[in-house]
Amino acid sequence: MKKLLLYIGIVSILGTSCKKDFLTSLSNNPNSPTSSAATPPLVLPGAISSLASIVNSAGGYQVQAAWMGYWNYSGGYSFNQTVQEYVMTNSSPQLWDNYYGILTNLNVIKQQANSNAAYSQYGAIADVLSAICFQNLVDLYEDVPYSQALKGSNNFFPGYDKGSDIYDSLTAKLDLAIAKLSNPVAAEIIPGSDDVLFSGNLANWAYFANTVKLRLLLRQSAVSAKQAFIKSEISKTASVGYISQDATVNPGYSTAQQGPMYGAFGVSTGGGLNGNFNFIRAGAFALNFYLANNDPRVSYFYCSKGQDPTNGNSAVYGNYYLDTVSINTTNYYADYLGIQVTQPTKGSGIGKGLIKAANQSTVLMLYSECNFLQAEAILRGYTSGNAETLYQQGITASFEYLGVGANPDAAAQTYYSQTSVPNVSWPASVPDQIQAVIIQKWAALNGINNVEAWNDWRRTGFPVVPLSKSPTLPSASHIPFRYFYPTGEPTTNTVAWTAAGGDKIDVYNTKVFWMP
């Protein structure tokens, strides 16, 4: 029922409740909100914030954080069998309703922009955000309702579009959005404080849309039939430009209304620890990567020994995030996925580079990722430029986001200037360079955009993450390739779901179209 309502077009941001007189108030159709109740400036901030909190939070892509070796679960808690044994069902993990809920709100913006030219820039922004939502849906499920979705009572049972076709359509829509954002006219309303991402800076929105397009195209790098198309489209992106700073969202987070990451791991308004701090621990695969490569980011992604309030530090002042930053392997503890032994008082928790303050912004895309995307595009021959410089800039941007040391730029240079360190120093051959770019992107996205690391693993095979070490792990040669369709699809949209092959999905063997 919930999913069906999303197709009808409930505007979730309005928060309509079921009051006693709900059924008698037939003059007000809750499925057709008036423009005065849901104008683009009112809908936009919630849509942006909701999308960012899926991408960068402890919940939306927690399974990917575990699968990709970033996080694990602490001893002292029940064994997390679902995640550690790759248990996939029609009900979990799921993000179908989350994305279609945001798309429903974005569709309200788009409809008003279509009927009122003054809101054209809002419509372009909605197209950019919709492209992210639909790409993520395709990346999780492949074929999904797209051209027939969000039509309300005109189509209760939308058919599915092919994932590859959706990607092509999104590419074209992003081009139109970039053109619109790059050429505002005087009569158009420009977002202001309601734009909780770029504060109405349309040029930054155009760069962001262009970077989203670059990511979309590179995701298809293994699709042989699309190579000419990818190269042609990426050449267009090079002439537009990309983001030059982290794309972060902040609708007004504070001590009372904490941002998603801090709300999961930081100090609560009551002065205690928020629930995930002791539950989520470092993953041994990522932790050991940083330690083995003399990477000071280890002290920012994770807490070192003793940096837990249960060992005597004060949670009130957040002292459990303070580290010496020295690379001392005896200061860090973590289990591999499938082993849940290390206790909260001994294991490394999530560190101060990710948990900064109650009012910290939520990351939608890191500038670090943007640099790595450009470097890969050059190495694959899609465009020209200096891939090594962009690789180093990607590492530096990661150090800057985390706030590594007194001089993050210098710390980054010391790190990538190490000689003959695989996947740190710049390799000699192009294949090894691509591998280094992907692995350093993985190293930078830790706990920030876990799903992009999983997407890269599915596309390139890097990094080579070990399988769960659970003693009762069912037969599996790799982590899952995709999600099942949610329960509501076979029960309420049976014909379309069956036509899309929903009854034949095997999450270990059914690949998304862009996978090699």
C-alpha positions, 0 to 999 in steps of 0.5 A: 500500500505504501508503494502504491501511494507513492505512485499516486503522488502523495507529497510526503513533505507535507506530512498529512495526518489521518485526523478524525474528519479526514474522510469527511473533508472530501473537498480537499484531495490529499493526492492533489496538493495546491500550489499554495501548500507545496510551492517549489521553495517549500518542497525543495529543501526537504527533497535535497536533505532527504536525498543527502541523508540516504547517501551519507548516513549510518542507515541508507547504505550501511550494508555496503559499508560492511561489504566494502570493508569500511565498517563492522559490528561490535562484539557484545551485540547479537550477530548481524547475520543479515549483513554478514552472511549477505542475506537479501530479501524482498524486504531488506535491504531496500531503498525503493520507497525512499527514492520514489518518495523523493521523486514524488516530491521532485515531480511536484516541483517539476509540474509547477515549473512546467506550468509556471515559467517563473519556476524554470530553474527549480525545474532544472534543479529537480531534474538534476536531483531526479537523475541521481535518484533514478540512477541509484534505482537503476544501479540497485534494481536495473529495470524500474518504472521511469517513463510511466512512473509518478503519473498518479491516478493516470497509471496505478501500475507503471511498466518498467523501462530498461536500465540502459534506456533510463541512463540514456534519457538521464544523460539527455535530461542532464544536458537540458538542465545544464543548459537551463542552469547556465542561462537564467533569465530575469523573469525566473525565480532564483532559489535562495535559502531554500536551496540547502545545497548551493544557496541559489548559485546556479553556476554551481548547480550546472557544475554539479549536474555536469559531474553527475553526468560524468559519473553516469557515463563512467558507470558504463565504461564496461559497456562495449556498445556504448564506447563512442557515445560515452566518449562523445558525451564526456567530451561535452562535460569537459567544456562545461566544468565540474564541481570545485568543492564538496557538495554538502547539504545543510538545512540548519542542523544544530545541537537540537536538530543534529545532522544524520551522521552526527545524530547516529554517532555523536553526542546526543542532546542529553549528553550521552552517545547516540546509538550507533557509536558503540554498535558500529566499529571499524572494518579490519579490511579498510583499517589495515589498508590505511595502517599498511600504507602509512595513511594518517587518515586512519586516525580520522576515519576511526578512533584509536585505542582509548578514544572511547568514553567508556575508557575514561574520556568525556562524552560531553566534550567529544574527547573520544574523537581526539587522536594523536594521528601517529600511525601506531598499529597497536592503537587500532582494533577491528574484526573482519566482516563475519567476526564480531568479537572485539568489544566497544571498549577495545575496538576502533569506532568511527572517527572525528573526520566523519563525526565533526559536530552536531551542525555538520553538513551532509555530503552529497558528493565529495570534490575528491570523487570528482577528481578521481572521476576525471582521472579515470575518464582521461586514463580510459581515453574519453578525454584529455588531461593530466590523470596523475595530477587529478589523482593527487588532487583527489587524495588531497581533497580527501585529506582536506575534507577530513581535516588531516593534521595542521596542513592537510595538503602537505600531509597528502603530498607526503602520503602519495609521494611514498615510492613503490607503494602499490595503489598509493604512489603513481604506477607506471602502466595505465591498467595499474593507474586505473586500479590506483584511482579506483582504490584511492576513491574507495579509500576516500569514500569510507563512511561518506558515500559507501554505495559508490565504492560498491558500484565501482567494485561491481564495475571494476573488481576493485578493491578486492574485498575478502568475503565474510568470515562468518563460519555459517556463510552460505555458498557464495563466491562474491558479495551480492550484485544487486537488490531484489525488487521490494515486496510491493512490486510482485503483489501490486504491480505483478504484470510489470514486475513479471515482464521485467523478469522480477521473478527470475532475479538472482542477486548473486548472478543477475548483473546490472546492465553496466557490469562486465 
